[in-house]
Amino acid sequence: MNSPIFLMGFMSSGKSRLGKKLAKKLAVPFIDLDKEIEIKEGKSIPQIFEERGEAGFRKLEAKYLRELPLKELIVIALGGGTPVFEDNLSFILKNGTSIYLKVEPKYLIGRLKEKSAKRPLISDLNETELSDFVTNTLKLREPYYEKASFVLASNKPTSNEIIHLIKA
């Protein structure tokens, strides 16, 4: 395999954490698309959302996704909305192996409660609103996620499970 592995899923599904571990096990580079955007723009994701709104952020996300080195095996953690906007899903499916990290909503909500201040789409939501946001947004995004090359349904996915999936 000489093409990228794209990890997709809802925010807090473990894409970045697992991506780092997977890349280390495979001895290949790891790229977190959100971190890449922050580096290239010299601003945090919340700052970009504040200045450009979600639509402006999504355009940057699509731009930097297409600038990644796609001719080699690398592990890329996508943002939760990346596959949904700007025809990114077609680009992802055409340029590598994609893995949807499918985590049950109650686990996502629990993880997001702890980190909501750092996430522009949920920073102002109370617990009920957060639950509604996760449930409703997941319903909209899941048809995109489900088109991944592989679906790993686990509330605590591991890099070994991913390796097993892609080598099977």
N, C-alpha and C positions, 0 to 999 in steps of 0.2 A: 504494500500500500504506500503510494507516494503522494497522496492528496490529503488535504486537511480533514480533521475530525472536528465537526461543529457540534458543540453542546448547546442545546436549546431547552427552554422550559420557563416556567413562571419565575418571577423574582423570588429569591430564597430557596430555590429548588436544589442548590448546591453546585451550580455550573462552574463558578470560579474555584471553589474549594476542590472539587473533583478534578477540574481541568488541570490544576497544578500537579496533583498527585498522578494523574494519568500521564501527563507529559514527562514527569520525572521517571516513571516506570518504563515508558517507551524511549526515554533519552532523546526527546525532541523538544523544540521550543514551545512555550505556552504564551498565548496572547489573550488578554481579557479585553474585549472590544470597548467596554466602557472606559477602562483605564487608558487604552490607546487614544480614545477621543479626548480624554482629559489632558493627556500629554500633548497631543497635536494642537489642541485649542488653548492650552495654558489656563484652563478653567475647570472647576468641578462640574459634574453633571447638574447639580442643583442650580449653579450659576448659569449654565447654558439654558436650562429650562426657564429660568427667570428672565433672561435676556431675549431669548428667541422663541419661547413657547415650545410645546411638544412637537409641532410641525417642523419648526426649525431644527430641533434636535434630531428628528427622524431623518431629515435630509443629510445632516452631518454623519449620522450613523450609517446610512447607505453609502455615502461617499467613502468613508474610511473602511467599511467592509470590503469594498471593491479594490481598495489599495493594498490589502493584505497579501503577503507572499503565498500564493495558492499553488505553486508548482512543487511543493515539498510537503512532507508529513509534518504537520504542526497541529497542536490542539488549540482550538479557539472557543472561548466562552462568550456566547452572544448575550446581548441584553434581552430581557424578557419579551419585549415587543419587537425585537429585530425581525423575526420571520413574518410579521404581520403587515409591515409597511414597505412602501417603495419597491415592490416586486422583489424583495430580498429573498423570499422563500425559493423562488425559481433559481435565483443566483446560487443560493446555498446548495440546493439539490443537484445542480449542474456541476458544482465545483468541488464536491467532497462527500464524505460520509457524515450524515447528521444523526444525532442521538437525542431523543426527547426524554428528559429526566422528569417522569410523571410522578408527582407527589400529591397526596390527598390534600384537599383544601384546608382541613383543620390543622394539618402540620404546617402548611404555608402561613396560615394566619398566626399561629403561635410564634413562628420564627420572625414574622414581619412586625409583630407587636414590639419586639425588642429593638428593631432597627428602623422604625418608621421615620424618624427625624431625618435620616440620611437619604430618603427616597422621595423625590419631588412629587410623584403621583399619589403618595399616601401620607405625606407629612402632616397634613391638617385633619386627618380622619380620626374619629373616636373608634372605640372597639366595634360597635355595631356597623358603622360606616365601613370600617376596614373589612369586616366579614362580608358585607354586601359587595364591596369593590372586588375582593378576591373571587368570590363566587361568580359575579357577573362578567368580570374581565376574563376569567378562565374559560367561561362558556364561549366567549367570542374568539379567544386565541387558540383553544384546543383543536379546532379543525385544521389550523395551520401546523401546530405542533405534531399532530397525528400523522402528517405526511412525511415525517422524518424517516430516514433509512431504517432506524431501529427505535423501539420504544422500550425504555427501562422503567417499569412501574415498581417503584420502591420508595418508601418514606425515608430510608437511609441508604441511598445508593452508594456503591463503592467503586473504586477504579478497577478492581478485579472483575466486577460484574460487567463493566463496560468492555474490558479486554476480552472477556469470554464472549460477549455479544458479537463483537466485530470479527473475532477469529472463528466463530462457529460456521 
